[in-house]
Amino acid sequence: EFAAAVLSHGKGVAFHVEPSTGTLKAFQQLIIEITAYNNMWGEYQDDLVCKVGDLQPKLIPMQMTVKGCPIFLQMTGPQREQPIIRFGTHVSGGSPVFRRVQLNNPTPFDIRLDWEIYNQEEDDKKLVDLLMFFGDPFPPKDMDENETASTGSNSESEIALKSDQTAIPCGSIYSASQTTDEEIVTQEPTIEKIVSVLIRPHEGIPADNPYSITPRQIVVPGGGSISVCISFTPRVLPEAAPAVQCEGFVLGFMNLDDELAKTVPNKVHRRHGYEAPPLRIDLQAFISHALLKVDMDHDRGMVFYSMASDLVPDQPLLGVLTDSVMTQSLKLINCTKVPLYFRLLLSTPFSLSSTDPKKSTKTSHSKKEEKDQQPQLVLYPQQGMLV
């Protein structure tokens, strides 16, 4: 509560001096404690003014740099550990799974997040990525994902270099606007940033599946929260492929649209976009085949042996029967880690005698299924049913 009160002026940083005033006795030494509170990243500088009697005030310069992403997930709270969202295990080619994530912004400024999704692969041997942008790499967009300002298009290219990553510099290409000799005399030429080149360590491959996030650009209000939806779509596995682990992560690059939030002359400077540490959320999911284990009393399979004498009743005087029913049982077991929904379809002269009514979902998704009158059954992990 004290820190919130100190930071209530909404500048991102506050310095608290204790004691802030007093009397220094003869030959006395006094220690002054200066505590810095912050809730916003940036490079800060200010002066500590020390006044002694009627003497000229003494200015003591102070500098502080705050790094990191202030936005945090509601489900994890403000913590230093990397948040991770686990989607669990799902069957091959199943329906998409959605997770709604709430993001909190404890800072006094609105922060725009631009999302990028990456997949991680085990055999990826890339070391660095070379990114080239034309204009603003993260321009503001409207609801239809169209740029609201004409800042030029951007493109991206990557290169694999097997060398020391720390030895590669990072720079920008600038283009000075053309001016006449008279303009040079009267005013300084304006410099406009046209092309940006960035080299960064390679961590993943940009992709839109199996993970996706909507919306791709959001504004988290200062002191408020907003929700985003992250989805996972299980892909279809080959029949011979075992269970697959899908690892990825999503990066939310922070941008400030308010000029006052970006910089205060001689006081504050805040980097944004690729220059600021992004919000990272790790993603994890597993895909496995839909497989039911069949457990029978014998190894010869579901074989029915019928004889003509089965049509002769116990009392022959009643005549010969028109049909005879034989029943065999088997047990279906779900050995996977996901619920399995299925139907048992048989053709004449075979028919389904009975199943566990508790495991019927009583849902039909098409007219053909309603006509067949075959209920949809469900088996949860490590459950079985007698058929």
N, C-alpha and C positions, 0 to 999 in steps of 0.2 A: 504494500500500500504506500509506503514511503517512496519507493522508486517510481511508482505511478504518479504520485503527487509531484515529484521533482521533474518528471518528464511531461507534465501536463501542458507545458507551453507548446508542444508539438513541433519541436525542431530536430528531434532524433537523438540529441545528446545533451546532457546537462552535467555541470561540474559542481560538486558540493564541497565547500571549504569548512573545515572544523579545526580550531575555532576561527571564525571569520573576523573577529575584532577582539581587542583586549589591550592590556598594558604590559609592556615589556620592561621589567625591572632592571636595575643596573647589574651588568655582568650576567644576566640571565639568558639561558638558551631555551627556546621554545620550538617544539616540532609542530608544524602545520600539516594536517592530513587533507589531501585533495582526493576525493572519490569521484570517478567518472561513471555516469549511468548512460546507457544507450539502448535504443530499440530500433535502430535503423543503420544500415551499412553506409559507409562513406569515409572520406578523408577530411578530418576536421582540424582546424587550427584557430586559436584564440589567444588573448593576452590576459594574464593574471595581474591585476592592478594592485600594487602594494603602496598604501598611503601611510606615511609616518609624519605626524604633526603637520607643519606648514611646508615641509620639504617637497621637492618635485616628485610626483608619483613615479614609482619604478614599475616598468612593464616587463613581466616575465612571460615569454612566449610558451605556449603549450600546443602540442600536436598529438593527435590520436587517429589511428586508422581502425575502423570496424569492418570486419570481413564476415562473410557467411550469408545465408539466406534466412530472413526472419520469418517467412511464411512456414507454417507447420500444419500437419494433418490433425483434424479433430480427434481421430481414433487413436493417435499416438501421443498427442500433446507435444509441447516444445521440448525436444530432447536432441542429444547430439548423435545418437545412433541413426543409421540409415533406415528410413521406413521401407517396409516391404509389404506388398499385397499378394497374398496367396489365393489362387483360384481353385486349388484342389485338383482332383483327378476327374477327367471326363472321358466319355467314350469317343471313339474315332468318328468324325463327321457329325458330332452332336450339335445341339442348338447353342447359340451364343450365350455367354454368361456375363452378367453385368454387375459392376460394383460402383456404388455411388460414394464418392469421397468428398468430404467437406474440408475446405481450406480456410484457415484463419489468418488474418493479417493484423498483428498487434501494432503496426507502425502507424504514424499519423498521416501517411500519404497513400494515395491509390497506386497500386502496383499492377501493371499489365503483364500477364504471363503468356508467352508463346510456346506451345508444346511441340516437342519432337520425340518420336518413338524410335527405339533402337532394339534390335535383336542381338543376342550374344550366341556365338557359335564356338564350339570347342576347337575346330581346326582352322580358326581365323588367325593368320600369321601377320596381319598388318600391324605396323607400329605407329604410324602417324597418319592424320588426315590433312589434306590441303584444301582449304575452303576459300572460294573467291566469290565476292559479292559485288553487285553493281547497285549503288544507292543504299538505302536503308535495308539491312537484312531482315528486320522485323517491323514492317510498316503496319500502322493501325488498319484494321479491317472492319467492315460493317457486318451485319447479321448474315449476309449471303457470301461471306468469305471474300469479298472484293475489297481492294485497297481503297481507303478513303482519300488518300492523297497520292498524287502522281509523283512518286519518288524513284521511279525506275525499277526495272526488273532485276531479279537476282538469280544467279546460277551457282551450282556447286560442283566441284570436281575433287576427287580424292586421289592420293598417290601413296604407295607403300614404299617406305624408306627404312632399310635396316641400318640404322645408325643411332648415335646418341641423341635422344630427344631434347635434352637440355641445351644442346649446342646449336639448335636451329632457331634463328631469331624470328620474331613476329613483327610485321610491318604493314604499312598502308601506302597506297599510291595516291597522290594528290594531283589535281589538275588546276592550275591557276587560270582564272578567267582572263581573257585577252582584253587589254586596255590600251588606249592610245597614249602618246607621250604627254599630252596635256592632262589626261586623267591621272597619270602617275605623279605629276607634280602636285596636283590639288588633293589627291586622296590615295590611301594605300590600296593596293590591289586585294580584292577579296579572294579567299581560298575556299574552294568547294570540294568536299570529299566525294570522289567519283567511284573509285574502285578500292575495295578492302580485301586484303589477303591475310588469312589466318592459318597457322599451323598448330595443331593440337594433338595430344596423344589419342590414338585410336582405341576405342572401348567397345564399339558395337557397330552394326550395320543398320542404316536407316531403313525402316519398313513400316507398312500400314497394316500388316497382319502377322501373327494371329491377334495382336493387341491393337486396340484403337482407343482414342480418347475424343470426347466431344464436350464442349466446343474446343476447337484448336486454339482459340485465342479468347482469354477472359480478362476481366479487370476485377481484382480483389479490392474492395473498398477499404480505405484506411480505418482501422478499428472494427472492421466487420468480417464477414465470411461469405463464401460462395461455394457451390458444389459443382463438381465435374463428374462425368460418367466414363468409367474405363471398362471396356468390354474385351472378352477373350472368346475367339471363335475356333473351336477344335478343328483341325484339318483332318483329311482322310488319310489314314495310314495304310501302307501296303500290307498285304496279308502276312508276309514273312517278317515284317518289322516288329520289334518288341515295343514295349512302352517307351514313349519319348518324353523327355523333359524339355519344356519350353521356358527359356529364361530371357528376360528383356528388362528394359528400364525406360522410363519416360523422363525427359528433362523439361523443366519449365524455366525459360529464360526470362529474367526480370527486366522490364522496361518502365521508364518514368515519362509520362506525357506532359507533366507539369514542369515548366521551366524552372520554377522556384525550387522544386524538389530535386532537380538535377544538380543545380549549382547555386551557391550564394557567393558573390565576389569576395575573395580574400578570406572566406570563412569555411565554405563547404564545397566539396566536389564529390559527386557520386557517379561511379561507372555503371553502365547498364548494358544489356544485350549479352554478347559473347565475352565482354570484359568483366562481367560480374559473375560470381559463382551461382549456377542455376539450382533450382529445386529439383532434387533427384528422388524418384520413387522406383524401387526395384519391383519387378513383376515375376511371378513364378506360377507355373501350371504344369500338369502332366496329362498326357493323352495315352489311352490304352484301348485295346480292342474290346468290343462287347462280346463276352464269352460266358456261356452257361455250361456248367459241368453236369453231365448226366450220370446218375448213380443208379444202377440196376442190380437186381438180386443175382443175376448170372451173367456170364461173359458172352453168351451166344447172341445177345441183342434182343430186340423186340420182335420175336418170332411167334406167330400164332399157328398152332397145329389143330386143324379141324377135320372131323370125320363125318361121313354120311350118317352114322348112327346117332350123331348128336341131334338129328332132326326127329328121332323116334322118342316120343314122350314115355314117361313111366307107365302110363296106362295106354297101351297100343290101341284100345278100342276107340279112343278119341281122334285117331287119324294122325297123319304126319304133320309136323310143324313146318311153317313156312320159313322160319329163320331161327338162328341160334346165336346167342351173344356170348362172346368170350372176353374176359377182362384181364389186363395185365397192368401192373403199376411200375412207375419209375419216379425217381426223385431228381428235381432240378435244384442246383445249388449255385448261388452267385458268389464266386471267389474273387471278384474284382472289388475295387474300392469305390464304385459308383453305383447308384440305383440303375437297374436295367428294366426297361419297359418293352414288353413283347406280346405277341399273340401266338396261339397254337392253332395252326391251320391243318386240317386233315381232309382227305378226299374219300369218297365212298369206295369200299364198304367200311372204312375205318371212321370212327367218330370219337369225340372227347366225352368221356363219361363224367368226370367230376374233377374240380380243382378246389383249392382253398378259397372260399368266398371272401375272406378278409383281404386277400391280395389282389382283388379286382379293382381297377380304377374307375370302371363304368364310364369311360369317355370314348367317344367316337369322333374321328376327325374327317370322315368322308361318308358319302352315301353308300359306297360299296361296303364299308365296314359295318354300317348299320344293317345292311341287307344280310351280311354273313352272320350277324348276331354272335360274333365272337368278341367277348369282352377283352379289353386290354389288361394285361397282368403286369404286376411290378414285383420285383425282388430287390430288396435292399442289400447292401454289402453283408456278406457272411450269413445270409438267410437261405432257407430252402423251402420247397413246397412239394407235396405229393400229387402226382398226376395219374 
